[in-house]
Amino acid sequence: EKQKQAVADLIREFTLLPTKLKAIKDHFLQEMRKGLEKEGQTIAMVPSHVVGRLYGSEIGVYLTLDLGGTFLRVVSVELLGQGRMRTVQKKYRIHDERKVSEAKLLFEYMASCVDSFMDEHAIIVPSDAEIELGFTFSYPVLQTAINSGTLIAWTKGFSCPGMVHKDPAAFLQDAFRRRNMPIRVAALLNDTVGTLLAHAYRHPRTVIGLGLGTGTNGAYIERVDRIPKWKGPLSNKETEMVINMEFGAFDSELLVLPVTMYDHKVDQKSPNKGQQIFEKMIAGMYLGEITRNILVDLIDRRLLFTSCMNIEMNRVWALDTAYMSSIEADSTPNLDDTQRVLERVLCSSSKAAVDESSKECRATIVTTTLVDRKIVKVVVGLVGQRAARLSAMAVAGILEHTKGVAWCTETGADIGVDGSLFMLYPSFGCDILDALEEIFEQESGMKGVVVVRTDEAFEMMDMCEQLQRSRGLEVRMRPCVDGSGVGAALCALLATRIT
Ligand code: ADP
């Protein structure tokens, strides 16, 4: 009985009803407008300095470097035209100690990775020439030009001292110079800007790039005459510019977000307390930790794993969001996969895992009951669905803001999405589309907009390409995997168009 009550309470706390979602979206729209008006707003709405649209016919060879939350990725990109490209890439892991080391050391490491990549792939630059590089740097930056900006704050677990208010592109250029490398940092961009550009190269009516990975963020196409704070040199009111929204910081003052005590705990344990609250309710870095906090609370209240001895789940970040995907995907009658995940999480969490053999550790916890596992699955579903619905809220806000301005009211809009959460979390994509439809139904301004979907949503890009055309204004959301490669190359290309 107590268990039922506890689950019912969680369902109430984590379910975002349509009216609430609409209220959050309305506030989101208001914050977007405020961010476009002046600096220092919660949604920063950073003008990316990227202007003009892509047609898929662009060509050239570029290098790109991407500092993500988990990996550093170097890519060489050959744009072939007709929306086609050839890429070669290598990933380098960023160890935790590098994420907090002196900034200069981090950039030395990045330059050394590019150096060895160029050696390995025999990338030779003529002696009097330089190769242009697009640098994807997915942390809040105040963009000052297409290839410079200043870091506002670190996010996603980074906190290298000596970087805030400095220009990451200049740090990188200096690191290349010290090694005598013939590379020019031509563009500094956020990964969602890259996602938007990479998607637009294949689907020219793209208006939004969305990131759902370690963190979350979005970029979209805006008309400069709707950016009151833009004081740049563009006189043509019809000119369009990509805005890097930095929407992870939305409502950090907690006016509308339904923050629970579990969210609060996650925030308290994070390196950027009080910031990026919206991101912390959505992104891959945090969903597992929210779930873990709920489970710990249930364990402490003796409502979960009561038949097991010495159960604890107290190691912070022990439950990776990838585990949630396995639990969501578990359709076995006894929830065997969930059992396996729990064994792994509980083993790595408890002291026993360190002190004793993993076999003994397993013996202590093998007794989770089916009821336990069902509760865990419900909890995971609640956290995942809330995240997807909040992501949809942001997409709906952007679409409403740009309808008839940046996207064609004859045909509709394309959205490119990147990030493991979107690609790998089983129900995430569908939950977003369901919520989008729900929000559109309530908005008179969005009547006639059709959310296009397939049964096997997002499984494979090729399959998504085979979507049947529907009637009305189509909104199509599709995976776009190479924002930080192809997108960054396209950004470097656009940079040379304007300079
Ligand atoms: P990044 O955002 O750093 O460029 P990703 O898009 O791969 O990289 O996102 C990494 C995040 O995705 C991590 O926080 C991780 O927990 C989460 N993640 C990894 N695999 C899965 C999965 N199978 N299901 C859900 N989330 C996952």
Residues whose N, C-alpha, C, O or C-beta is under 5 A from the ligand:
A	BS01	ADP	G68 G69 T70 L212 G213 T214 G215 G284 M285 D320 T321 A322 S325 G419 S420 L421 L424 Y425
